[in-house]
């Protein structure tokens, strides 16, 4: 006969952790130096690389209604990007900071080795979370 008293389980609570993880240096270069992420199988269905400098890409959230060079607020975005000022709505910096935020999102979702098992969908998801703060596409 079991004579143990049933104990109510305490309610879960939230706690913030700070982790130190190894970031693959290629990941930062991949997002900031090369155009691959803008391929249609990756983030290219919603994100357009407009211009690149040594820090990374100026990107626009592509609404598929504007041709290259005709993006809304393009000149304002270019000026703000070059002067490191806030960008207009729908414009983003894909720079080292964004690449690190994306890496962090991968770690939170799939663990510290997430990049060993990555695919186009995962890369798209972490870039959306890093730039948009949510998954809006796919």
C-alpha positions in Angstrom: 0.0 0.0 0.0 1.3 3.4 -1.0 1.1 5.8 2.0 2.9 8.7 0.4 1.2 12.0 0.5 0.5 13.6 -2.9 2.3 16.9 -3.1 1.1 19.7 -5.3 3.6 20.6 -7.9 4.6 24.3 -7.8 3.7 26.5 -10.7 6.4 27.0 -13.3 8.0 30.4 -13.3 10.2 32.4 -15.7 13.9 32.9 -15.3 16.4 34.6 -17.5 19.7 32.8 -18.2 22.8 34.2 -19.7 24.9 31.7 -21.7 28.2 31.9 -23.3 28.3 29.9 -26.5 30.7 29.5 -29.4 29.6 31.3 -32.5 30.8 29.9 -35.9 32.7 32.9 -37.4 31.6 31.8 -40.8 28.0 32.6 -39.8 28.7 36.3 -39.3 30.6 36.5 -42.6 27.9 34.5 -44.3 25.2 37.0 -43.3 27.2 40.2 -43.6 29.5 39.6 -46.6 27.7 37.2 -49.0 24.3 37.5 -50.8 23.4 33.8 -50.3 20.8 34.5 -47.6 18.8 36.5 -50.1 18.2 33.4 -52.3 14.5 32.5 -52.7 15.1 29.2 -50.8 16.3 31.2 -47.8 15.1 34.7 -46.7 14.9 36.0 -50.3 11.1 35.6 -50.4 10.7 38.4 -48.0 14.1 40.2 -47.6 16.0 42.1 -50.3 19.6 43.1 -49.9 19.9 46.7 -51.2 23.4 47.7 -50.5 26.5 46.3 -48.7 29.4 47.9 -47.0 32.1 46.6 -44.7 29.6 46.3 -41.8 27.0 44.3 -43.7 23.8 44.8 -45.6 21.1 47.3 -45.8 18.0 45.3 -46.3 14.4 45.9 -47.2 11.4 43.9 -46.2 10.3 43.0 -49.8 6.6 43.5 -50.5 7.0 42.1 -54.0 5.3 45.3 -55.4 8.4 47.3 -56.0 11.2 46.7 -58.4 14.9 46.9 -57.4 15.8 50.6 -57.0 12.2 51.6 -56.5 11.8 50.6 -52.9 9.8 53.0 -50.7 12.0 55.5 -48.7 15.1 54.1 -50.5 17.1 57.4 -50.5 16.2 58.1 -46.8 17.2 54.6 -45.9 20.5 54.8 -47.7 21.4 58.1 -46.0 20.3 56.8 -42.5 22.3 53.5 -43.1 25.5 55.4 -44.1 25.1 57.8 -41.1 24.2 55.0 -38.7 20.8 56.6 -37.9 17.5 54.9 -37.4 16.1 53.3 -40.6 12.7 53.9 -42.0 10.0 51.3 -41.5 10.6 48.1 -43.4 14.4 48.7 -43.6 17.0 46.7 -41.6 20.7 46.3 -41.0 22.0 42.8 -41.5 25.2 43.4 -39.6 27.3 41.7 -37.0 24.8 42.5 -34.2 21.9 41.1 -36.3 24.0 37.9 -37.1 24.6 37.4 -33.4 20.9 37.9 -32.6 20.1 35.3 -35.2 22.7 32.9 -33.8 21.1 33.4 -30.3 17.7 32.6 -31.7 19.1 29.3 -33.2 20.6 28.4 -29.9 17.3 29.1 -28.0 15.3 27.0 -30.5 17.5 24.1 -31.3 20.5 24.1 -28.9 24.1 25.2 -29.0 24.9 22.9 -32.0 21.9 24.2 -34.1 24.2 25.2 -37.0 25.5 21.7 -37.5 21.9 20.7 -38.5 20.8 23.9 -40.2 18.9 24.2 -43.4 17.3 27.0 -45.4 14.2 27.1 -43.3 16.1 27.4 -40.0 18.3 30.1 -41.4 15.2 32.0 -42.6 13.6 31.7 -39.2 16.5 33.0 -37.2 17.0 35.9 -39.6 13.3 36.8 -39.3 13.5 36.7 -35.5 16.7 38.8 -35.5 15.4 41.5 -37.8 11.6 41.4 -37.3 11.3 40.1 -33.8 8.8 37.5 -35.0 8.2 34.9 -37.7 6.0 36.6 -40.3 6.8 34.5 -43.4 6.7 30.7 -44.1 
